[in-house]
Amino acid sequence: MDGTSLVALLAAPFAGSFLGVLIRRLPRGLPVILSRSACERCGSVLTARDLVPLLSYVLARGRCRYCHVPIGWLHPLVELLALGVAVIVTCAGYMRFSTPDPVWIWSGCALGWCVLALGWIDLKILRLPDALTLPLLLGGLLSCRLLSPAAVPAHTVAAAVGYGSFRLIALMYRRLRGYEGLGMGDAKLLAAAGAWTGLDSLPFVIAGGAIVTLVATGVASYTGLSLHRQMDVRPVHSERGHVTAIRIPFGPGLGLVTWLVFLFDVGGGAS
C-alpha cells in the first residue's frame, strides 16, 4: 500500500467526524467552522480527548463525559462509513491502476465523503444544501484539471447539461402537473455529477440513481420501514387544486452512483 492510501485511511475517521458535524448543523442553520464542539444536552465544551473518532465514543461508552446522557449512534456510524469510503477508494485505485495517483485517491475520498453528507441530509430534510452541492461542482472541475486537463471543457459542458436537463424536466413537470416535482438541489447535484464524470457517463448516473432510489424505496415499503421518515407525504396546492404529493429523496441514490461511476470510470467519461 502506498503512503497516500495509508494517510487517506488514517484521515477518514476524522473526516467522518467533521461530516457528522455538517449533518447535524447544516440543516438547522448552525455555524460549522466558527463554533466549538459541545454536548447538545448539557452544553459542555468538548476537549481533544472527547473528539478522537471512534475511540472517544468507545471509551465513554457512548455517553457524554459530563452529563452522562447517551450521545447517539450518528457520529460513530458516519465515521465508520467515511472509513469505508476510503477503503473502497483504495481498493478501486489498485483495481484500475498499478499505482494510484495521489490526486485520484484524494478526489475519490472527497467525492465519497461529500455525497455521504449530502445523502444523509437529503434523507433527513429532503433538501440538498448549496453549501455542499456548489463546492462539490467546483471540486469536480478542479479534480478534472489536475487529473486530465484536456477534459476540463467537456466536463464543464457536462455540468451545464446536467443542470439544464434536470431544470427542464422540473419546468415541464410543473407545467403538466401544476406543482414542483424535482428540486433545484437535485439539478445542482447532477451538475456536480457532470463535472466529476463527464458527458458520456451522465446517462449512467441518471439511470443508476433512479434505479437505486426506486429499489431503496421498494425495499423500505416491503420491509415495513416507516416511509414517512424517508419521504414527505403532504397535500400541496397546484394550479389544478389540492393534490397529495409524495416527495422522495433522490440525492442519496444520485450521489452514490456518481461516486461509483467516478471510481470505476463507467461510460468512459470519468477521470
C-alpha positions in Angstrom: 0.0 0.0 0.0 1.4 3.4 -0.9 1.7 6.3 1.5 -1.2 8.3 0.1 -3.7 5.5 0.6 -2.5 4.9 4.1 -2.8 8.6 5.0 -6.3 8.6 3.5 -7.3 5.6 5.6 -6.0 7.2 8.7 -7.6 10.6 8.0 -11.0 9.0 7.1 -12.4 8.8 10.6 -11.5 12.4 11.3 -13.2 13.4 8.0 -16.2 11.4 9.2 -16.2 13.3 12.5 -16.5 16.6 10.5 -19.2 15.1 8.3 -21.2 14.3 11.4 -21.0 18.0 12.4 -22.2 19.0 8.9 -25.1 16.6 9.1 -26.2 17.8 12.5 -25.7 21.6 12.0 -26.3 22.5 8.3 -30.0 21.5 8.3 -30.5 23.7 11.4 -28.5 26.7 10.1 -26.0 26.4 12.8 -22.3 27.5 12.4 -20.0 24.7 11.3 -16.5 26.2 11.4 -16.6 29.0 13.9 -18.2 27.1 16.8 -16.7 24.8 19.4 -18.0 21.3 19.7 -20.2 20.9 22.7 -22.7 18.4 24.2 -26.1 19.2 22.8 -27.7 18.3 26.1 -25.6 20.0 28.8 -23.7 22.4 26.7 -20.2 21.4 28.0 -17.5 22.3 25.6 -15.7 19.1 24.3 -12.0 18.8 24.7 -9.5 16.9 22.4 -9.9 13.7 24.4 -13.7 13.8 23.6 -13.2 14.2 19.9 -10.9 11.3 18.9 -13.0 9.5 16.2 -14.5 6.1 17.3 -12.1 5.8 20.3 -13.6 8.6 22.4 -17.1 7.1 21.8 -15.9 3.6 22.9 -14.1 4.8 26.0 -17.0 7.0 27.1 -19.4 4.0 26.4 -21.5 6.2 24.1 -22.2 8.8 26.7 -21.3 12.4 27.4 -18.4 12.5 30.0 -20.1 15.4 31.7 -23.8 14.7 31.9 -23.7 11.0 31.0 -26.5 11.3 28.6 -26.3 8.9 25.6 -24.6 10.5 22.6 -26.4 8.5 19.9 -25.0 6.5 17.1 -24.8 9.1 14.3 -21.2 10.2 14.8 -19.6 6.7 15.2 -21.6 5.4 12.2 -20.7 8.3 10.0 -17.0 7.9 11.0 -17.2 4.2 10.1 -18.8 5.0 6.8 -16.2 7.6 6.0 -13.5 4.9 6.7 -15.4 2.5 4.4 -15.3 5.2 1.7 -11.5 5.4 1.9 -11.2 1.6 1.9 -13.4 1.3 -1.3 -11.4 4.1 -3.0 -8.1 2.4 -2.2 -9.4 -0.9 -3.5 -10.8 0.7 -6.6 -7.5 2.5 -7.2 -5.5 -0.7 -7.1 -8.0 -2.4 -9.4 -7.7 0.3 -12.0 -4.1 1.4 -11.7 -0.9 -0.3 -10.8 0.0 2.7 -8.6 -3.0 5.0 -8.0 -2.4 8.7 -8.5 -2.5 10.5 -5.1 -4.8 13.2 -6.6 -7.1 10.4 -7.7 -7.2 8.9 -4.3 -8.0 12.1 -2.5 -10.5 13.1 -5.2 -12.3 9.7 -4.8 -12.3 10.2 -1.0 -13.5 13.8 -1.1 -16.3 12.9 -3.5 -17.4 9.9 -1.4 -17.4 11.9 1.8 -19.3 14.8 0.3 -22.1 12.7 -1.2 -22.3 10.8 2.1 -23.1 14.0 3.9 -25.4 15.2 1.1 -27.3 11.9 1.0 -27.8 11.8 4.8 -29.0 15.4 4.9 -31.4 14.8 2.0 -32.9 11.8 3.9 -33.4 14.0 6.9 -34.8 17.2 5.5 -35.4 16.4 1.8 -33.1 19.2 0.8 -29.6 19.4 -0.7 -27.8 22.5 0.7 -25.9 24.8 -1.7 -23.1 24.8 0.9 -22.2 21.3 -0.3 -23.5 21.0 -3.8 -21.7 24.1 -5.2 -18.3 23.3 -3.7 -18.8 19.7 -5.0 -19.3 21.0 -8.5 -16.1 23.2 -8.3 -14.2 20.3 -6.8 -15.1 18.1 -9.7 -13.7 20.6 -12.2 -10.6 21.1 -10.1 -10.1 17.3 -9.9 -10.5 17.1 -13.7 -8.0 19.9 -14.1 -5.4 18.1 -12.0 -6.0 14.6 -13.5 -6.9 15.3 -17.1 -6.6 19.0 -18.0 -7.7 18.4 -21.6 -11.1 17.2 -20.4 -12.0 20.3 -18.4 -14.1 21.9 -21.2 -16.0 18.6 -21.8 -16.7 18.3 -18.0 -17.8 21.9 -17.8 -20.3 21.2 -20.6 -21.4 18.1 -18.8 -22.1 20.1 -15.7 -24.2 22.6 -17.7 -26.1 19.8 -19.5 -26.7 18.0 -16.1 -28.2 21.1 -14.5 -30.1 22.2 -17.6 -31.6 18.8 -18.3 -33.0 18.5 -14.7 -34.3 22.1 -14.7 -36.0 21.5 -18.0 -37.6 18.3 -16.6 -38.7 20.2 -13.5 -40.3 23.0 -15.5 -42.1 20.5 -17.8 -43.4 18.6 -14.8 -44.7 21.8 -13.1 -46.3 22.8 -16.4 -48.1 19.4 -16.7 -48.9 18.7 -13.0 -49.1 22.2 -11.6 -46.6 21.7 -8.8 -42.8 21.1 -8.3 -41.7 17.5 -9.0 -37.9 17.9 -9.0 -35.9 20.2 -6.7 -33.2 22.7 -7.5 -30.8 20.7 -5.3 -31.1 17.6 -7.5 -30.3 19.7 -10.5 -27.2 21.2 -8.8 -26.1 17.7 -7.7 -26.4 16.4 -11.3 -24.4 19.4 -12.4 -21.7 18.3 -9.9 -22.0 14.8 -11.3 -21.3 16.1 -14.8 -18.2 17.9 -13.5 -16.9 14.8 -11.9 -17.8 12.1 -14.5 -18.2 13.8 -17.9 -20.9 13.9 -20.5 -20.6 10.3 -21.7 -21.1 9.0 -18.1 -24.1 11.2 -17.3 -26.8 8.8 -18.6 -25.4 6.1 -16.4 -25.5 8.4 -13.4 -29.1 9.4 -14.1 -30.3 5.8 -14.8 -28.3 4.3 -11.9 -29.5 7.0 -9.5 -33.1 6.4 -10.4 -32.8 2.6 -10.1 -31.1 2.8 -6.7 -33.8 5.2 -5.4 -36.6 3.1 -6.7 -35.1 -0.1 -5.3 -34.4 1.5 -1.9 -38.0 2.8 -1.8 -39.4 -0.6 -2.7 -37.3 -2.3 0.0 -38.4 0.2 2.6 -42.0 -0.4 1.7 -41.6 -4.2 1.7 -39.7 -4.4 5.0 -42.2 -2.2 6.7 -39.9 0.7 7.4 -41.7 3.9 8.2 -41.8 5.7 4.8 -42.9 8.9 6.4 -39.4 9.1 7.9 -37.8 8.9 4.5 -40.5 10.7 2.4 -42.6 13.7 2.7 -46.3 13.0 2.1 -48.4 16.1 2.1 -51.2 17.9 0.3 -49.8 20.6 -2.0 -51.5 23.4 -3.8 -51.3 23.2 -7.6 -52.8 25.1 -10.4 -55.4 22.3 -10.6 -56.3 22.4 -6.9 -55.0 20.5 -3.9 -53.3 17.1 -4.6 -51.4 14.7 -2.4 -47.7 14.7 -3.4 -45.0 12.2 -2.2 -41.5 13.7 -2.1 -38.8 11.0 -2.4 -35.2 11.9 -1.7 -33.2 11.5 -4.9 -29.9 12.8 -3.6 -28.6 9.6 -1.9 -29.0 7.4 -5.0 -27.7 10.1 -7.4 -24.7 10.8 -5.2 -23.9 7.1 -4.6 -23.9 6.3 -8.4 -21.9 9.4 -9.2 -19.2 8.2 -6.8 -19.2 4.7 -8.2 -19.1 6.0 -11.8 -16.1 8.1 -11.0 -14.3 5.3 -9.2 -14.8 2.7 -12.0 -15.0 5.0 -15.0 -18.4 3.7 -16.1 -19.1 5.2 -19.5 -15.5 6.2 -20.0 -16.1 9.9 -19.1 -14.6 10.0 -15.6 -11.0 11.0 -14.9 
